[in-house]
């Protein structure tokens, strides 16, 4: 069975414990981005949208809507993840997991995939524009290239 975004959310919450819905969304985003770079394939098929507060997977939002804090994710099953997928998420959690939600949101706002998807929209404007996996791969793979030099 292929991994979906709910499986990723369930795994993140199992590893890190309760967190805000915003932080969960950003950790899911970075998990997708870095898995694309490290394994050259999607971690999950659901698209990521460029909302005002940063990247959001709508399918997750539908489940946590109205919740500030998320403690578990019964819609997902972390057992569906492959070892490679777990390794990608674990690496993301090691780097980004200790950051507060607002810091993760600000970080995504400085990065090209979110900015490009929003185009010229003013800060705070609503958008459901997709952040493409191509733009994510290109940007984050470029970060690896600069770190290696």
C-alpha positions as CSV (number, residue, x, y, z in Angstrom):
1,X,0.0,0.0,0.0
2,X,1.4,3.4,-1.0
3,X,2.1,6.0,1.7
4,X,-0.3,8.9,2.0
5,X,-0.1,12.2,3.9
6,X,-2.1,10.8,6.8
7,X,0.5,8.1,7.3
8,X,3.2,10.7,7.4
9,X,1.3,12.9,9.9
10,X,0.7,9.8,12.1
11,X,4.4,9.0,12.1
12,X,5.5,12.6,12.9
13,X,3.1,12.7,15.9
14,X,4.2,9.3,17.1
15,X,7.9,10.5,17.0
16,X,7.5,14.0,18.3
17,X,4.3,13.9,20.4
18,X,1.6,16.6,20.5
19,X,2.2,19.8,18.4
20,X,0.2,22.6,16.9
21,X,-1.6,21.9,13.6
22,X,0.6,24.6,11.9
23,X,3.8,22.8,13.0
24,X,2.5,19.5,11.8
25,X,1.7,21.0,8.4
26,X,5.2,22.5,8.1
27,X,6.9,19.2,9.1
28,X,4.9,17.3,6.6
29,X,5.9,19.9,3.9
30,X,9.6,19.6,4.7
31,X,9.3,15.8,4.8
32,X,7.9,15.8,1.3
33,X,10.6,18.3,0.1
34,X,13.6,16.5,1.4
35,X,12.3,13.0,0.5
36,X,12.0,14.3,-3.1
37,X,15.7,15.4,-3.0
38,X,17.1,12.3,-1.2
39,X,15.0,9.6,-2.9
40,X,13.8,11.4,-6.1
41,X,10.2,10.4,-5.5
42,X,7.2,11.8,-3.7
43,X,6.7,10.8,0.0
44,X,2.9,11.2,-0.5
45,X,0.7,12.0,-3.5
46,X,-1.4,14.8,-2.0
47,X,-0.7,18.3,-3.2
48,X,0.6,21.1,-1.0
49,X,-1.0,24.5,-1.3
50,X,0.6,27.9,-0.7
51,X,-1.6,29.3,2.1
52,X,-1.0,32.7,3.8
53,X,0.7,31.1,6.8
54,X,2.8,28.8,4.7
55,X,2.5,25.4,3.0
56,X,-0.7,23.4,3.8
57,X,-1.9,20.0,2.7
58,X,-5.7,20.4,2.4
59,X,-6.4,16.8,3.2
60,X,-4.7,17.3,6.6
61,X,-6.4,20.6,7.2
62,X,-9.8,18.9,6.7
63,X,-9.1,16.6,9.6
64,X,-7.5,19.1,12.1
65,X,-9.7,22.1,11.2
66,X,-10.6,24.0,14.4
67,X,-7.9,22.3,16.5
68,X,-4.9,24.3,17.6
69,X,-3.1,21.3,19.2
70,X,-2.9,17.8,17.5
71,X,-2.1,14.8,19.6
72,X,-2.7,11.8,17.4
73,X,-3.7,11.0,13.8
74,X,-6.1,8.1,13.6
75,X,-6.7,8.7,9.8
76,X,-3.1,7.5,9.2
77,X,-1.0,4.4,9.8
78,X,2.7,4.9,10.3
79,X,3.2,1.2,9.6
80,X,2.6,1.9,5.9
81,X,5.9,3.9,5.6
82,X,9.0,2.2,4.1
83,X,12.3,2.4,5.9
84,X,13.5,5.0,3.4
85,X,10.4,7.1,4.0
86,X,11.0,6.9,7.8
87,X,14.6,7.8,7.4
88,X,13.7,11.0,5.4
89,X,11.1,12.0,8.0
90,X,13.5,11.3,10.9
91,X,16.2,13.5,9.3
92,X,13.6,16.3,8.8
93,X,12.5,16.0,12.5
94,X,16.1,16.2,13.6
95,X,16.7,19.5,11.8
96,X,13.2,21.1,11.9
97,X,11.4,19.3,14.7
98,X,12.7,21.5,17.5
99,X,11.6,24.7,15.8
100,X,8.4,26.4,16.9
101,X,5.5,26.6,14.4
102,X,5.9,30.4,13.7
103,X,9.6,30.0,13.0
104,X,8.8,27.1,10.5
105,X,6.2,29.3,8.9
106,X,8.6,32.2,8.5
107,X,11.2,29.9,7.1
108,X,8.8,28.7,4.4
109,X,8.0,32.3,3.6
110,X,11.6,33.0,2.8
111,X,12.0,30.0,0.5
112,X,11.3,30.1,-3.2
113,X,8.7,27.2,-3.6
114,X,6.1,28.9,-1.4
115,X,6.8,32.4,-2.7
116,X,6.7,31.3,-6.4
117,X,3.4,29.5,-5.9
118,X,1.8,32.6,-4.4
119,X,3.1,34.9,-7.2
120,X,2.5,38.5,-6.4
121,X,-0.2,38.0,-3.7
122,X,0.0,40.4,-0.8
123,X,0.9,39.0,2.6
124,X,-2.1,37.4,4.3
125,X,-4.1,36.9,1.1
126,X,-5.9,33.6,0.7
127,X,-4.5,31.2,-2.0
128,X,-5.0,27.6,-2.9
129,X,-2.2,27.7,-5.5
130,X,-0.2,24.4,-5.6
131,X,3.5,24.3,-4.6
132,X,4.8,22.0,-7.3
133,X,7.0,19.0,-6.5
134,X,9.2,20.2,-9.3
135,X,9.8,23.6,-7.6
136,X,10.4,21.9,-4.3
137,X,12.9,19.5,-5.7
138,X,14.7,22.2,-7.6
139,X,15.0,24.5,-4.6
140,X,15.9,22.0,-1.9
141,X,18.3,20.1,-4.2
142,X,20.0,23.4,-4.9
143,X,20.5,23.8,-1.1
144,X,22.3,20.5,-1.0
145,X,24.5,21.6,-3.9
146,X,25.6,24.7,-2.1
147,X,26.3,22.9,1.1
148,X,28.6,20.4,-0.6
149,X,30.8,23.1,-2.1
